[in-house]
Amino acid sequence: PVLDTEDAWVSVEGPVSIVELALEQKRIHYPLVEHQFVLCTVLYAIMRLSLKAVKPLSLFDSKGKNAFFKDLTSIQLLPSGDMDPNVLSIRQQFLLKIVSAAVQTLCSSQKDKEVSEEEYFPFEKGKNWPTLAADLAQYLQISEDLVRRHYVCELYSYGMDHLGEE
């Protein structure tokens, strides 16, 4: 891009402007950033919902694990459409754990003292964990319908039939 500057600024001496520094940076490989985002979301869900016995790197195949330790500007081989059935099974179990933990947390907090989800997760207004799990299912190549069905079953099992019907 062409950067037009006024004549008064041309003679100014000093450090390079932030715009020029930004333009000199290498372009990032966006799929690699998405891959990192999935890992961050997985780690955040594990931490926030206190999930036990989950190994986050087990959710990725060898190509996916190797891509985490590369520069974001490099073009990496990311996992293709064909996945190991064992990895898919581990991913599915993980997403179902997220949904179960979210519903259990919500139900236990509401039974204790009629607290809404926004009040229980104060820094996450509008964050719907089951919806996040369904969105994450797209990245992890798991059926969204499976996650949504499990969510409905969990709502019914905790006696929240009115939410399950919706």
C-alpha positions as CSV (number, residue, x, y, z in Angstrom):
1,P,0.0,0.0,0.0
2,V,1.0,3.6,-0.6
3,L,1.4,5.7,2.5
4,D,0.9,9.4,1.8
5,T,2.5,11.6,4.3
6,E,2.5,15.4,4.7
7,D,5.6,17.4,3.9
8,A,6.0,18.4,7.5
9,W,6.4,14.8,8.6
10,V,9.0,13.9,5.9
11,S,11.9,15.7,7.6
12,V,11.1,14.4,11.1
13,E,13.8,12.1,12.4
14,G,13.2,9.3,14.9
15,P,12.2,5.7,15.1
16,V,10.3,4.0,12.3
17,S,6.5,4.4,12.5
18,I,4.4,1.5,13.7
19,V,2.6,1.4,10.3
20,E,5.9,0.9,8.5
21,L,6.9,-1.8,11.0
22,A,3.6,-3.6,10.5
23,L,3.9,-3.5,6.7
24,E,7.4,-5.1,7.0
25,Q,6.1,-8.1,9.0
26,K,5.7,-11.4,7.2
27,R,2.1,-12.5,6.6
28,I,0.8,-15.2,8.9
29,H,-0.6,-18.5,7.8
30,Y,-4.2,-18.2,8.8
31,P,-5.1,-21.9,9.1
32,L,-2.2,-22.3,11.5
33,V,-3.6,-19.5,13.6
34,E,-7.0,-21.3,13.6
35,H,-5.3,-24.4,14.7
36,Q,-3.7,-22.6,17.7
37,F,-7.1,-21.0,18.5
38,V,-8.6,-24.5,18.8
39,L,-5.9,-25.5,21.2
40,C,-6.4,-22.4,23.3
41,T,-10.2,-23.0,23.4
42,V,-9.6,-26.6,24.5
43,L,-7.2,-25.5,27.2
44,Y,-9.6,-22.8,28.4
45,A,-12.5,-25.2,28.5
46,I,-10.5,-27.7,30.6
47,M,-9.5,-25.0,33.0
48,R,-12.8,-23.2,33.3
49,L,-14.9,-26.3,33.7
50,S,-12.4,-28.2,35.8
51,L,-12.2,-31.2,33.6
52,K,-10.1,-34.0,34.9
53,A,-8.0,-36.6,33.1
54,V,-8.0,-34.8,29.8
55,K,-4.8,-34.7,27.8
56,P,-5.2,-31.8,25.3
57,L,-2.5,-32.9,22.9
58,S,-4.2,-36.3,22.5
59,L,-7.0,-34.5,20.6
60,F,-4.6,-33.9,17.7
61,D,-2.7,-36.2,15.3
62,S,1.1,-36.1,14.8
63,K,0.8,-33.4,12.1
64,G,-1.4,-31.3,14.3
65,K,1.0,-31.7,17.3
66,N,4.0,-30.7,15.2
67,A,2.2,-27.6,13.8
68,F,1.9,-26.1,17.4
69,F,5.6,-25.6,17.7
70,K,6.2,-23.8,14.3
71,D,6.3,-20.1,13.5
72,L,2.9,-18.7,12.6
73,T,4.3,-17.3,9.3
74,S,5.5,-20.7,8.1
75,I,3.2,-22.9,5.9
76,Q,2.7,-26.1,7.8
77,L,1.0,-29.3,6.9
78,L,-2.1,-29.4,8.9
79,P,-4.3,-32.4,9.5
80,S,-6.2,-33.5,6.4
81,G,-9.8,-34.7,6.2
82,D,-8.8,-38.3,7.0
83,M,-8.4,-38.8,10.7
84,D,-7.6,-41.7,12.9
85,P,-10.8,-43.2,14.4
86,N,-9.2,-43.3,17.8
87,V,-8.4,-39.6,17.7
88,L,-12.0,-38.9,16.6
89,S,-13.3,-41.0,19.4
90,I,-11.2,-39.0,22.0
91,R,-12.4,-35.7,20.5
92,Q,-16.0,-36.8,20.7
93,Q,-15.6,-37.8,24.3
94,F,-14.0,-34.5,25.1
95,L,-16.8,-32.5,23.6
96,L,-19.4,-34.5,25.4
97,K,-17.5,-33.9,28.7
98,I,-17.6,-30.1,28.0
99,V,-21.4,-30.3,27.5
100,S,-21.9,-32.5,30.6
101,A,-19.7,-30.3,32.8
102,A,-21.4,-27.1,31.6
103,V,-24.9,-28.5,32.3
104,Q,-23.9,-29.9,35.7
105,T,-22.3,-26.6,36.7
106,L,-25.3,-24.6,35.6
107,C,-27.8,-26.9,37.3
108,S,-25.9,-27.2,40.6
109,S,-25.5,-23.4,40.8
110,Q,-29.2,-22.9,40.1
111,K,-30.3,-25.4,42.7
112,D,-28.0,-23.9,45.3
113,K,-29.2,-20.4,45.0
114,E,-31.1,-19.5,41.8
115,V,-28.1,-18.0,40.1
116,S,-28.1,-17.4,36.3
117,E,-25.3,-18.7,34.1
118,E,-24.0,-15.1,33.6
119,E,-23.7,-14.6,37.3
120,Y,-21.9,-17.9,37.8
121,F,-19.4,-17.2,35.0
122,P,-19.2,-13.4,35.5
123,F,-16.4,-12.7,33.0
124,E,-18.1,-14.8,30.2
125,K,-21.3,-12.9,29.6
126,G,-23.1,-14.5,26.7
127,K,-20.7,-17.5,26.6
128,N,-22.8,-20.6,26.1
129,W,-20.5,-23.6,26.7
130,P,-22.7,-26.2,24.8
131,T,-22.8,-23.9,21.8
132,L,-19.0,-23.4,22.0
133,A,-18.6,-27.2,22.1
134,A,-20.8,-27.4,18.9
135,D,-18.7,-24.8,17.2
136,L,-15.5,-26.5,18.3
137,A,-17.0,-29.8,16.8
138,Q,-16.6,-28.2,13.3
139,Y,-12.9,-27.7,13.8
140,L,-12.4,-31.1,15.3
141,Q,-14.4,-33.0,12.6
142,I,-17.1,-34.2,14.9
143,S,-20.8,-34.0,14.1
144,E,-22.5,-31.0,15.7
145,D,-25.8,-32.9,15.9
146,L,-24.1,-35.4,18.2
147,V,-23.1,-32.6,20.6
148,R,-26.5,-31.0,20.5
149,R,-28.3,-34.2,21.1
150,H,-26.1,-34.9,24.1
151,Y,-26.8,-31.4,25.4
152,V,-30.6,-32.0,25.2
153,C,-30.2,-35.4,26.9
154,E,-28.2,-33.8,29.7
155,L,-30.8,-31.1,30.2
156,Y,-33.5,-33.7,30.5
157,S,-31.5,-35.8,32.9
158,Y,-31.0,-32.8,35.2
159,G,-34.7,-32.0,35.1
160,M,-34.5,-28.9,32.9
161,D,-37.1,-30.1,30.5
162,H,-38.2,-26.6,29.5
163,L,-34.7,-25.9,28.2
164,G,-34.4,-29.3,26.6
165,E,-37.6,-28.7,24.6
166,E,-36.2,-25.5,23.2
